[in-house]
Amino acid sequence: MVGLLYIGLGSVLLSSGSGSGWRMDETWYPVWMGAFFIVFGIVSFLSEMFPSPCLVTMSVTLNMAGAVFAVAAFILYAINMNNTSLYWMCRSDDDDYSFSDPKTPSIEQDRILQTCLSGRLLALLLLRSINGVLLVLSLLEFCVTISCVILGIKALRSQEKFTHKITSEPELHKPLLEEVTLNA
């Protein structure tokens, strides 16, 4: 579920243009991290349904990698949230290159500029909110993967203790003999 949200919200940021930094545009990390988290979740689910030592070991290993990816995602989304800006909106092309005296804007131009600035703030709020949701999802993914690692290691350790108990004292684990009564 978290992986699907990563892919969906990351695609919104990627398609927004200025909502994604150059790292996100070049690597598309929301998409492939979402795919990785989906794979990690499927393997964890399979190891719960069919608890073989091989599958549980693979699940523990993948969840350790998932924890590392969740930390990396948190850092990347924090950087992206900090770098998100819409400075280019509401500017005319000749603002920086005009050396003549500025003209006083008309009332209509001033109203349009205020509407544009208000829209820019709302768009910036939306983009940063999506980044914030992805940050929270990264923390959630980290907590889930760490708990899966701990439970998987406990399951593997308890299985080792159980097999060690059986092999250490085989006399205790023999089946009880049935009493045979002779009716003469």
N, CA and C of each residue as an Amber inpcrd file, in Angstrom:
protein
   552
   0.8220000  -1.1890000   0.0000000   0.0000000   0.0000000   0.0000000
   0.8690000   1.2570000   0.0000000   1.9140000   1.2430000   0.8300000
   2.8080000   2.3970000   0.8920000   3.5070000   2.5760000  -0.4480000
   3.8770000   1.4650000  -1.0790000   4.5410000   1.5460000  -2.3780000
   3.6530000   2.1740000  -3.4400000   2.3680000   1.8370000  -3.4140000
   1.4440000   2.4410000  -4.3810000   1.2820000   3.9350000  -4.1330000
   1.2340000   4.3320000  -2.8690000   1.1580000   5.7670000  -2.5660000
   2.4300000   6.4880000  -2.9970000   3.5800000   5.8380000  -2.8170000
   4.8380000   6.4140000  -3.2910000   4.7760000   6.6670000  -4.7930000
   4.3450000   5.6560000  -5.5300000   4.3020000   5.7900000  -6.9890000
   3.3010000   6.8610000  -7.3980000   2.1170000   6.8590000  -6.7920000
   1.0880000   7.8290000  -7.1670000   1.4600000   9.2610000  -6.8370000
   1.8510000   9.5110000  -5.5850000   2.2010000  10.8810000  -5.1950000
   3.5140000  11.3260000  -5.8380000   4.4460000  10.3970000  -6.0160000
   5.6920000  10.7380000  -6.7060000   5.4480000  11.1100000  -8.1560000
   4.4840000  10.4340000  -8.7920000   4.1430000  10.7840000 -10.1740000
   3.5230000  12.1720000 -10.2540000   2.7510000  12.5400000  -9.2370000
   2.1930000  13.9010000  -9.2020000   3.3210000  14.9180000  -9.1260000
   4.3030000  14.6610000  -8.2520000   5.4370000  15.5880000  -8.1410000
   6.2530000  15.6260000  -9.4310000   6.4580000  14.4610000 -10.0420000
   7.2450000  14.4240000 -11.2780000   6.5470000  15.1520000 -12.4190000
   5.2350000  15.0590000 -12.4710000   4.5180000  15.6980000 -13.5730000
   4.2580000  17.1780000 -13.3350000   4.4910000  17.6520000 -12.1070000
   4.2100000  19.0580000 -11.8210000   5.2850000  19.9950000 -12.3460000
   6.4210000  19.4740000 -12.7270000   7.4810000  20.3280000 -13.2600000
   8.3530000  20.8920000 -12.1710000   7.8530000  21.8570000 -11.4440000
   8.6800000  22.4960000 -10.4250000   8.5390000  21.8370000  -9.0620000
   7.6820000  20.8420000  -8.9390000   7.5310000  20.1470000  -7.6720000
   8.6170000  19.1350000  -7.4180000   9.3850000  18.8490000  -8.4520000
  10.4690000  17.8840000  -8.3010000  11.7900000  18.5610000  -8.6310000
  12.7910000  18.2230000  -7.8640000  14.1280000  18.7420000  -8.1240000
  14.8000000  17.9570000  -9.2350000  16.0170000  18.3390000  -9.5530000
  16.7110000  17.6610000 -10.6460000  17.0170000  16.2080000 -10.2910000
  17.2210000  15.9050000  -8.9830000  17.4820000  14.5150000  -8.5940000
  16.2820000  13.6400000  -8.9180000  15.1030000  14.1510000  -8.5940000
  13.8910000  13.3850000  -8.8440000  13.6210000  13.2620000 -10.3330000
  13.8770000  14.3310000 -11.0810000  13.6560000  14.2860000 -12.5220000
  14.6110000  13.3220000 -13.2160000  15.8560000  13.2680000 -12.7590000
  16.8560000  12.4130000 -13.4010000  16.6900000  10.9440000 -13.0210000
  16.3900000  10.6610000 -11.7610000  16.3990000   9.2720000 -11.2940000
  15.0200000   8.6440000 -11.1500000  13.9880000   9.4260000 -11.0610000
  12.6170000   8.9490000 -10.8490000  12.5390000   8.0860000  -9.5920000
  13.2140000   8.5000000  -8.5250000  13.2760000   7.6650000  -7.3300000
  11.9350000   7.3910000  -6.6650000  10.8990000   8.2200000  -6.7880000
   9.6250000   7.8130000  -6.1730000   9.0470000   6.5510000  -6.8080000
   9.2680000   6.3980000  -8.1080000   8.6970000   5.2480000  -8.8070000
   9.4390000   3.9710000  -8.4400000  10.7600000   3.9900000  -8.5350000
  11.4620000   2.7350000  -8.2550000  11.5040000   2.4120000  -6.7740000
  11.4930000   3.4170000  -5.8870000  11.3950000   3.1050000  -4.4540000
  10.0230000   2.5290000  -4.1290000   8.9920000   3.0470000  -4.7590000
   7.6610000   2.4720000  -4.5660000   7.6000000   1.0320000  -5.0330000
   8.2300000   0.7360000  -6.1690000   8.2660000  -0.6440000  -6.6630000
   9.0430000  -1.5450000  -5.7040000  10.1560000  -1.0500000  -5.1770000
  10.9200000  -1.8380000  -4.2040000  10.0910000  -2.1220000  -2.9580000
   9.3810000  -1.1220000  -2.4580000   8.5880000  -1.3220000  -1.2480000
   7.4400000  -2.2990000  -1.4990000   6.9060000  -2.3140000  -2.7010000
   5.8760000  -3.3020000  -3.0370000   6.4700000  -4.7030000  -3.0120000
   7.6570000  -4.8750000  -3.6020000   8.3180000  -6.1890000  -3.6090000
   8.6410000  -6.6330000  -2.1820000   9.1490000  -5.7150000  -1.3580000
   9.4750000  -6.0660000   0.0280000   8.2210000  -6.5050000   0.7790000
   7.1190000  -5.8290000   0.5440000   5.8630000  -6.2020000   1.1980000
   5.3430000  -7.5520000   0.7410000   5.4780000  -7.8420000  -0.5510000
   5.0250000  -9.1390000  -1.0680000   5.8460000 -10.2710000  -0.4630000
   7.1630000 -10.0880000  -0.3870000   8.0190000 -11.1300000   0.1930000
   7.7010000 -11.3170000   1.6770000   7.4450000 -10.2380000   2.3970000
   7.0710000 -10.3560000   3.8140000   5.7490000 -11.1030000   3.9690000
   4.8100000 -10.8040000   3.0980000   3.5210000 -11.4890000   3.1370000
   3.6890000 -12.9770000   2.8350000   4.4970000 -13.2950000   1.8330000
   4.7270000 -14.6980000   1.4890000   5.4400000 -15.4480000   2.6090000
   6.3780000 -14.7890000   3.2760000   7.0780000 -15.4650000   4.3710000
   6.1640000 -15.6840000   5.5700000   5.1320000 -14.8710000   5.6920000
   4.1570000 -15.0960000   6.7540000   3.2140000 -16.2370000   6.3890000
   2.8370000 -16.3160000   5.1270000   1.9130000 -17.3610000   4.6950000
   2.5890000 -18.7310000   4.6190000   3.8330000 -18.7690000   4.1650000
   4.5780000 -20.0190000   4.0050000   5.9090000 -19.8930000   4.7420000
   5.9220000 -20.1000000   6.0490000   7.1200000 -19.7930000   6.8460000
   8.2320000 -20.8390000   6.7320000   8.9570000 -20.8180000   5.6560000
  10.1470000 -21.6650000   5.5430000  11.3600000 -20.8360000   5.9610000
  12.4070000 -21.4810000   6.4730000  13.5890000 -20.7200000   6.9090000
  14.2170000 -19.9010000   5.7790000  14.2080000 -20.4380000   4.5700000
  14.7940000 -19.7090000   3.4350000  14.0020000 -18.4360000   3.1430000
  12.6960000 -18.5580000   3.1160000  11.8540000 -17.4010000   2.8010000
  11.8900000 -16.3580000   3.9150000  11.9430000 -16.8120000   5.1640000
  12.0240000 -15.8660000   6.2820000  13.3720000 -15.1470000   6.2640000
  14.4450000 -15.8720000   5.9480000  15.7660000 -15.2420000   5.8490000
  15.7930000 -14.2150000   4.7210000  15.2000000 -14.5670000   3.5890000
  15.1420000 -13.6220000   2.4740000  14.2990000 -12.3990000   2.8460000
  13.2090000 -12.6190000   3.5690000  12.3670000 -11.5050000   3.9990000
  13.1170000 -10.5840000   4.9520000  13.8700000 -11.1660000   5.8860000
  14.6490000 -10.3540000   6.8280000  15.6860000  -9.5300000   6.0770000
  16.3670000 -10.1550000   5.1220000  17.3920000  -9.4450000   4.3440000
  16.7800000  -8.3110000   3.5230000  15.6730000  -8.5970000   2.8540000
  15.0270000  -7.5550000   2.0490000  14.4590000  -6.4400000   2.9260000
  13.9610000  -6.7770000   4.0890000  13.4430000  -5.7320000   4.9720000
  14.5570000  -4.8750000   5.5470000  15.7480000  -5.4530000   5.7410000
  16.8920000  -4.6170000   6.1360000  17.2250000  -3.6270000   5.0230000
  17.2070000  -4.1140000   3.7920000  17.4320000  -3.2110000   2.6600000
  16.3080000  -2.1810000   2.5700000  15.0800000  -2.5980000   2.8730000
  13.9520000  -1.6730000   2.8680000  14.0970000  -0.5720000   3.8950000
  14.6670000  -0.8920000   5.0460000  14.9090000   0.1390000   6.0630000
  15.9240000   1.1550000   5.5610000  16.9570000   0.6700000   4.8780000
  17.9590000   1.5860000   4.3120000  17.3250000   2.4570000   3.2290000
  16.4920000   1.8570000   2.3760000  15.8130000   2.6300000   1.3380000
  14.8470000   3.6460000   1.9450000  14.2000000   3.3020000   3.0450000
  13.2790000   4.2420000   3.6950000  14.0310000   5.4440000   4.2490000
  15.2150000   5.2110000   4.8180000  16.0310000   6.3340000   5.3070000
  16.4780000   7.1990000   4.1320000  16.8960000   6.5510000   3.0380000
  17.3040000   7.3090000   1.8480000  16.1340000   8.1080000   1.2850000
  14.9460000   7.5090000   1.2640000  13.7670000   8.2230000   0.7700000
  13.4490000   9.4170000   1.6550000  13.5670000   9.2460000   2.9680000
  13.3110000  10.3570000   3.8810000  14.2650000  11.5120000   3.5950000
  15.5320000  11.2080000   3.4190000  16.5270000  12.2560000   3.1450000
  16.2420000  12.9250000   1.8070000  15.9560000  12.1320000   0.7700000
  15.7010000  12.7080000  -0.5560000  14.4430000  13.5740000  -0.5650000
  13.3900000  13.1360000   0.1140000  12.1720000  13.9480000   0.1520000
  12.3500000  15.2000000   0.9990000  13.1660000  15.1240000   2.0450000
  13.4440000  16.3270000   2.8420000  14.2120000  17.3480000   2.0090000
  15.1800000  16.8760000   1.2270000  15.9240000  17.7820000   0.3360000
  14.9880000  18.3680000  -0.7080000  14.1290000  17.5270000  -1.2840000
  13.2030000  18.0030000  -2.3090000  12.2120000  19.0110000  -1.7320000
  11.7620000  18.7720000  -0.5090000  10.8290000  19.7130000   0.1210000
  11.4930000  21.0670000   0.3450000  12.7470000  21.0370000   0.7430000
  13.4750000  22.2790000   0.9820000  13.7320000  23.0410000  -0.3210000
  13.9670000  22.3240000  -1.4070000  14.3080000  22.9710000  -2.6770000
  13.1010000  23.3140000  -3.5390000  11.9050000  22.9450000  -3.1160000
  10.7180000  23.2430000  -3.9080000  10.4170000  24.7340000  -3.8360000
  10.3930000  25.3540000  -4.9830000  10.0470000  26.7800000  -5.0360000
   9.3830000  27.0830000  -6.3680000   8.6030000  28.1010000  -6.3650000
   7.9140000  28.5420000  -7.5770000   8.2780000  29.9960000  -7.8570000
   9.5650000  30.2950000  -7.7950000  10.0300000  31.6750000  -7.9580000
   9.7190000  32.2320000  -9.3440000   9.5870000  31.3800000 -10.3160000
   9.4070000  31.8140000 -11.6950000   7.9760000  32.2550000 -11.9900000
   7.0460000  31.9070000 -11.1220000   5.6530000  32.2950000 -11.3700000
   5.4580000  33.7790000 -11.0800000   4.5330000  34.3880000 -11.7340000
   4.1030000  35.7690000 -11.5060000   5.1910000  36.7830000 -11.8440000
   6.0540000  36.4590000 -12.7440000   7.0950000  37.4050000 -13.1570000
   6.9800000  37.6200000 -14.6590000   7.2330000  38.8280000 -15.0640000
   7.3010000  39.0720000 -16.5020000   8.7510000  38.8980000 -16.9410000
   8.9620000  38.7020000 -18.2080000  10.3060000  38.4220000 -18.7160000
  11.2460000  39.6040000 -18.5910000  10.7200000  40.7990000 -18.5710000
  11.6030000  41.9630000 -18.5480000  11.7830000  42.5530000 -17.1510000
  11.4340000  41.8270000 -16.0950000  11.6030000  42.3510000 -14.7360000
  13.0640000  42.5770000 -14.3900000  13.9360000  41.6720000 -14.7800000
  15.3400000  41.7680000 -14.3940000  16.1770000  42.6130000 -15.3490000
  15.6810000  42.8770000 -16.5370000  16.5010000  43.5300000 -17.5480000
  16.0760000  44.9520000 -17.8640000  15.1560000  45.4590000 -17.1210000
  14.6690000  46.7990000 -17.4030000  15.4920000  47.8220000 -16.6260000
  16.0700000  48.7740000 -17.3720000  16.8510000  49.8340000 -16.7320000
  16.0920000  51.1500000 -16.7200000  14.9480000  51.1640000 -17.3320000
  14.1690000  52.4010000 -17.3390000  13.3440000  52.4860000 -16.0600000
  12.7390000  53.6190000 -15.8870000  11.9000000  53.8110000 -14.7080000
  10.7120000  52.8530000 -14.7760000  10.4140000  52.2130000 -13.6670000
   9.2830000  51.2840000 -13.6890000   7.9740000  52.0430000 -13.8350000
   7.0830000  51.4550000 -14.5760000   5.7680000  52.0560000 -14.7570000
   4.8750000  51.6410000 -13.5990000   4.0250000  52.5280000 -13.2290000
   3.0660000  52.2110000 -12.1830000   2.0240000  51.2610000 -12.7670000
   1.8160000  50.0970000 -12.1160000   0.8510000  49.1510000 -12.6800000
  -0.5750000  49.6650000 -12.5050000  -1.4010000  49.2920000 -13.4340000
  -2.8070000  49.6800000 -13.3340000  -3.4750000  48.8450000 -12.2360000
  -4.6750000  49.2220000 -11.9110000  -5.4190000  48.5020000 -10.8760000
  -5.6770000  47.0650000 -11.3250000  -5.9690000  46.8860000 -12.6000000
  -6.2200000  45.5450000 -13.1400000  -4.9580000  44.6880000 -13.0820000
  -3.8080000  45.2620000 -13.4450000  -2.5510000  44.5120000 -13.3790000
  -2.1970000  44.1590000 -11.9330000  -2.4690000  45.0640000 -11.0220000
  -2.1930000  44.8020000  -9.6120000  -3.0850000  43.6740000  -9.0810000
  -4.3500000  43.6500000  -9.4900000  -5.2630000  42.5860000  -9.0720000
  -4.8270000  41.2460000  -9.6490000  -4.4060000  41.2340000 -10.8970000
  -3.9210000  39.9980000 -11.5230000  -2.6670000  39.4950000 -10.8160000
  -1.7630000  40.4090000 -10.4660000  -0.5400000  40.0270000  -9.7640000
  -0.8580000  39.4460000  -8.3870000  -1.8000000  40.0570000  -7.6640000
  -2.1700000  39.5390000  -6.3470000  -2.8220000  38.1560000  -6.4580000
  -3.6440000  37.9510000  -7.4740000  -4.2560000  36.6390000  -7.6970000
  -3.1970000  35.5990000  -8.0360000  -2.2340000  35.9950000  -8.8500000
  -1.1430000  35.0870000  -9.2170000  -0.3020000  34.7190000  -7.9990000
   0.0110000  35.6980000  -7.1580000   0.7980000  35.4230000  -5.9540000
   0.0440000  34.5050000  -4.9960000  -1.2580000  34.7030000  -4.8850000
  -2.0730000  33.8320000  -4.0410000  -2.0920000  32.4050000  -4.5920000
  -2.2290000  32.2600000  -5.9010000  -2.1900000  30.9370000  -6.5360000
  -0.8380000  30.2660000  -6.3760000   0.2180000  31.0640000  -6.4420000
   1.5660000  30.5130000  -6.2710000   1.7410000  29.9540000  -4.8650000
   1.2460000  30.6740000  -3.8600000   1.3440000  30.1820000  -2.4870000
   0.5430000  28.8970000  -2.2860000  -0.6390000  28.8210000  -2.8980000
  -1.4400000  27.6010000  -2.7900000  -0.7610000  26.4210000  -3.4820000
  -0.1890000  26.6530000  -4.6580000   0.5180000  25.5790000  -5.3660000
   1.7390000  25.1190000  -4.5790000   2.4620000  26.0640000  -3.9930000
   3.6270000  25.7170000  -3.1800000   3.2040000  24.9280000  -1.9400000
   2.0900000  25.3190000  -1.3290000   1.5630000  24.5870000  -0.1820000
   1.1960000  23.1570000  -0.5720000   0.5780000  22.9840000  -1.7140000
   0.1880000  21.6590000  -2.1810000   1.4140000  20.7850000  -2.4520000
   2.4140000  21.3260000  -3.1350000   3.6180000  20.5540000  -3.4460000
   4.3810000  20.1690000  -2.1820000   4.4850000  21.0910000  -1.2490000
   5.1900000  20.7700000  -0.0020000   4.3760000  19.8110000   0.8610000
   3.0610000  19.8790000   0.7800000   2.2250000  18.9310000   1.5220000
   2.3910000  17.5150000   0.9800000   2.4690000  17.3750000  -0.3280000
   2.7130000  16.0540000  -0.9190000   4.0700000  15.5280000  -0.4720000
   5.0800000  16.3980000  -0.4630000   6.3910000  15.9840000   0.0470000
   6.3050000  15.5820000   1.5160000   5.5160000  16.3060000   2.2980000
   5.3470000  15.9670000   3.7100000   4.6860000  14.6110000   3.9020000
   3.6740000  14.3210000   3.0920000   3.0330000  13.0030000   3.1610000
   4.0430000  11.9120000   2.8100000   4.8640000  12.1590000   1.8010000
   5.8780000  11.1690000   1.4260000   6.9410000  11.0130000   2.5150000
   7.2430000  12.0870000   3.2380000   8.1580000  11.9800000   4.3810000
   7.5620000  11.0900000   5.4740000   6.2880000  11.2940000   5.7800000
   5.6260000  10.4800000   6.8020000   5.5520000   9.0210000   6.3560000
   5.2770000   8.7940000   5.0720000   5.2530000   7.4250000   4.5580000
   6.6290000   6.7750000   4.6390000   7.6860000   7.5600000   4.4730000
   9.0440000   7.0240000   4.6170000   9.2930000   6.5780000   6.0520000
   8.8530000   7.3870000   7.0120000   8.9900000   6.9890000   8.4170000
   8.1610000   5.7450000   8.7240000   6.9600000   5.6870000   8.1820000
   6.1110000   4.5110000   8.3680000   6.7780000   3.2690000   7.7880000
   7.3150000   3.3890000   6.6000000   7.9940000   2.2590000   5.9580000
   9.2030000   1.8200000   6.7730000   9.9360000   2.7730000   7.3260000
  11.0890000   2.4350000   8.1640000  10.6430000   1.6410000   9.3900000
   9.5990000   2.1120000  10.0640000   9.1170000   1.4150000  11.2640000
   8.6070000   0.0130000  10.9300000   7.8820000  -0.1180000   9.8340000
   7.3440000  -1.4260000   9.4470000   8.4670000  -2.3910000   9.0910000
   9.4520000  -1.9340000   8.3300000  10.5310000  -2.8420000   7.9380000
  11.3810000  -3.2490000   9.1370000  11.6310000  -2.3270000  10.0540000
  12.4090000  -2.6860000  11.2460000  11.6440000  -3.7000000  12.0960000
  10.3400000  -3.5100000  12.2520000   9.5680000  -4.4770000  13.0420000
   9.5200000  -5.8380000  12.3530000   9.4430000  -5.8670000  11.0220000
   9.4810000  -7.1440000  10.3010000  10.8360000  -7.8250000  10.4510000
  11.9030000  -7.0490000  10.4550000  13.2370000  -7.6200000  10.6590000
  13.3280000  -8.2410000  12.0490000  12.8550000  -7.5330000  13.0540000
  12.9290000  -8.0470000  14.4300000  12.1000000  -9.3160000  14.5800000
  10.8860000  -9.3160000  14.0490000  10.0450000 -10.5060000  14.1450000
  10.6330000 -11.6780000  13.3660000  11.2080000 -11.4080000  12.2070000
  11.8260000 -12.4730000  11.4240000  13.0240000 -13.0800000  12.1270000
  13.8460000 -12.2430000  12.7370000  15.0120000 -12.7520000  13.4700000
  14.5580000 -13.5590000  14.6830000  13.5200000 -13.0910000  15.3800000
  12.9960000 -13.8600000  16.5140000  12.4630000 -15.2160000  16.0570000
  11.7760000 -15.2340000  14.9190000  11.2490000 -16.5050000  14.4090000
  12.3810000 -17.4590000  14.0430000  13.4170000 -16.9460000  13.4200000
  14.5510000 -17.8020000  13.0640000  15.2710000 -18.3070000  14.3080000
  15.4240000 -17.4640000  15.3070000  16.1110000 -17.8680000  16.5400000
  15.2980000 -18.9090000  17.3040000  13.9920000 -18.7340000  17.3680000
  13.1690000 -19.7030000  18.0970000  13.1560000 -21.0500000  17.3830000
  13.2210000 -21.0360000  16.0680000  13.2710000 -22.2860000  15.3160000
  14.5980000 -23.0010000  15.5600000  15.6920000 -22.2460000  15.6530000
  16.9870000 -22.8520000  15.9440000  16.9890000 -23.4690000  17.3380000
  16.3990000 -22.7950000  18.3140000  16.3420000 -23.3370000  19.6730000
  15.5040000 -24.6050000  19.7150000  14.4070000 -24.6220000  18.9560000
  13.5350000 -25.7880000  18.9390000  14.2440000 -26.9860000  18.3280000
  14.9340000 -26.7980000  17.2130000  15.6530000 -27.9190000  16.5930000
  16.8250000 -28.3440000  17.4510000  17.4620000 -27.4280000  18.1470000
  18.5720000 -27.7750000  19.0300000  18.0620000 -28.5930000  20.2170000
  16.8870000 -28.2720000  20.7280000  16.3040000 -29.0100000  21.8360000
  16.0100000 -30.4510000  21.4360000  15.4960000 -30.6250000  20.2450000
  15.1480000 -31.9650000  19.7850000  16.4040000 -32.8180000  19.6220000
  17.4340000 -32.2730000  19.0620000  18.6400000 -33.0570000  18.8170000
  19.5000000 -33.2160000  20.0530000  19.3760000 -32.3570000  21.0410000
  20.2410000 -32.4530000  22.2130000  19.8010000 -33.5620000  23.1670000
  18.5320000 -33.7890000  23.3230000  18.0390000 -34.8130000  24.2350000
  16.9960000 -35.6700000  23.5230000  17.4300000 -36.5830000  22.6730000
  16.4470000 -37.3720000  21.9200000  15.6420000 -38.3320000  22.7930000
  16.1640000 -38.6960000  23.9610000  15.4590000 -39.6250000  24.8490000
  14.1580000 -39.0180000  25.3720000  14.1640000 -37.7030000  25.5550000
  12.9670000 -37.0440000  26.0700000  11.8580000 -36.9380000  25.0340000
  12.2080000 -37.0570000  23.7930000  11.2280000 -36.8320000  22.7340000
  10.7720000 -38.1210000  22.0660000  11.0740000 -39.2710000  22.6710000
  10.5930000 -40.5400000  22.1330000   9.1080000 -40.6740000  22.4500000
   8.3600000 -41.3140000  21.5740000   6.9460000 -41.5170000  21.8870000
   6.7910000 -42.5060000  23.0480000   5.7450000 -42.3180000  23.7970000
   5.4710000 -43.1980000  24.9210000   5.0380000 -44.5650000  24.4080000
   5.4740000 -45.5910000  25.1040000   5.0780000 -46.9440000  24.7300000
   3.6490000 -47.1960000  25.1950000   2.9350000 -47.9160000  24.3950000
   1.5760000 -48.2630000  24.7720000   1.6130000 -49.5030000  25.6550000
   0.7450000 -49.5360000  26.6170000   0.6600000 -50.7100000  27.4710000
  -0.1600000 -51.7730000  26.7640000   0.3660000 -52.9350000  26.7900000
  -0.3370000 -54.0480000  26.1680000  -0.8850000 -54.9230000  27.2990000
  -2.1480000 -55.1040000  27.2840000  -2.7490000 -55.9730000  28.2960000
  -3.0620000 -57.3140000  27.6690000  -2.7290000 -58.3270000  28.3400000
  -2.9840000 -59.6740000  27.8400000  -4.2610000 -60.2090000  28.4870000
  -5.1610000 -60.5500000  27.6700000  -6.3970000 -61.1660000  28.1540000
  -6.2810000 -62.6600000  27.9030000  -6.1560000 -63.3880000  28.9270000
  -5.9940000 -64.8200000  28.7460000  -7.2630000 -65.5770000  28.9290000
